[in-house]
Amino acid sequence: MDLGIFDHLDRRDVPVRTSTSTASGCSESTDAAGFYSYHLAEHHATPLGLAPVPGIFLAAATQRTRRIRLGPCVVLPAALRPASGS
């Protein structure tokens, strides 16, 4: 059985840098512990939205992990829509 982590970066009463550092450390720790995957939620316009573009956070996490599979939990289709006039 493969186990993974589902995470999100929520707004707390700490600096954003602290929140992102904690989440980045979580992905690093789950990799070291042998977990299969780490998924990050995407939340827009909510207190859970410190990572509105999970791909950027996950790209940074690749620098601190070795084996774990990283991915977003959801990618909003509206974010993939072509720009107006295309």
C-alpha positions in Angstrom: 0.0 0.0 0.0 1.3 3.5 -0.9 0.6 6.3 1.5 0.6 10.0 0.7 0.0 13.3 2.4 -2.7 15.9 1.5 -1.7 19.3 2.7 -2.7 23.0 2.3 -1.2 26.3 3.1 -3.7 28.1 5.3 -3.4 31.6 6.6 -2.4 31.7 10.2 -1.1 34.4 12.6 2.5 33.9 11.5 4.5 35.4 8.6 3.8 33.8 5.2 7.5 32.8 5.0 7.0 30.7 8.2 4.0 29.0 6.7 5.6 28.1 3.4 8.8 27.0 5.2 6.8 24.7 7.5 4.9 23.2 4.5 8.2 22.8 2.6 9.7 21.0 5.6 6.6 18.7 5.7 7.2 17.6 2.1 10.9 17.0 2.9 10.0 15.0 6.0 7.4 12.9 4.2 10.0 12.1 1.5 12.6 11.1 4.1 9.9 8.9 5.8 9.3 7.0 2.6 5.8 8.3 1.8 4.7 7.8 -1.8 3.2 11.2 -2.5 2.7 14.8 -1.3 -0.3 16.7 -2.7 -1.0 20.3 -2.1 -4.5 21.8 -2.3 -5.4 24.9 -4.3 -7.7 27.4 -2.7 -8.6 30.8 -4.1 -10.0 33.8 -2.2 -10.2 31.8 1.1 -8.1 31.8 4.2 -6.6 28.5 2.9 -5.1 30.2 -0.1 -1.4 30.9 0.6 -0.5 28.7 -2.4 -2.9 29.8 -5.2 -0.6 28.3 -7.7 0.5 24.9 -6.2 2.8 24.2 -9.1 5.2 26.9 -8.1 5.4 25.7 -4.5 5.8 22.1 -5.6 8.5 23.1 -8.1 10.4 24.6 -5.1 9.8 21.4 -3.1 11.6 19.4 -5.8 14.8 21.1 -4.6 14.4 19.6 -1.1 13.0 16.1 -1.9 14.4 13.1 -3.8 11.9 10.3 -4.3 8.4 11.5 -3.3 5.9 12.2 -6.0 4.6 15.8 -5.8 1.4 17.1 -7.3 -1.5 19.5 -6.9 -4.8 18.0 -5.6 -6.8 20.1 -8.0 -6.0 22.4 -10.9 -8.9 24.8 -11.7 -10.0 24.5 -15.3 -10.5 28.3 -15.4 -6.8 28.7 -14.8 -6.2 26.7 -18.0 -8.5 28.8 -20.2 -6.9 30.7 -23.1 -6.7 34.5 -22.7 -9.4 36.6 -24.2 -9.0 37.2 -27.9 -7.1 34.0 -28.6 
